[in-house]
Amino acid sequence: MNALNQIILEGNVVRQPERKSCKNGASFCRIPIAVNRKYKASDGNYVDEVSYFDVATFGQTAELCEKWCPKGRGIRVVGRLKQTTMQTEDGKKRSIIEIIAEHVDFKPIQKKAEEGKALPAPKKPSGKKAKEESPEAAPDEFCEPPEEDLEF
């Protein structure tokens, strides 16, 4: 039996994602996101808390994220946590935990009031072709990114 490993995050893209290729040729994209939380502290004041996470997408989802995730755009990610352990050049063990996206929703981009209406989220394809091209329908496209792309 597999243990439950699922996460849902909603936040804003911190910088423009860049798509790269894995050793096996599949594409992947890392999206850094900021998740904001506001809560009332014991002294009665409100506190803003920001947490930063790295989200990895693969295959067609990576291509869509590169195109549709500009800095500042809100996204919702459904995925799982993955821990990677490796040794640094000086022999120390390092560990990172990232979110492997299984599904990404794009929130509408909010334009400034003088520019008019918000841009819509990209339309999802429909029909038989959509199921074949759906980012969620390709979990076998996962690959290990090259070690030099893992940041500490």
Helices and strands as residue ranges (DSSP letters): E 7-13, E 18-21, E 27-40, E 46-58, H 59-68, E 74-87, E 93-106, G 113-115, H 128-133, G 135-137, G 139-141, G 147-149
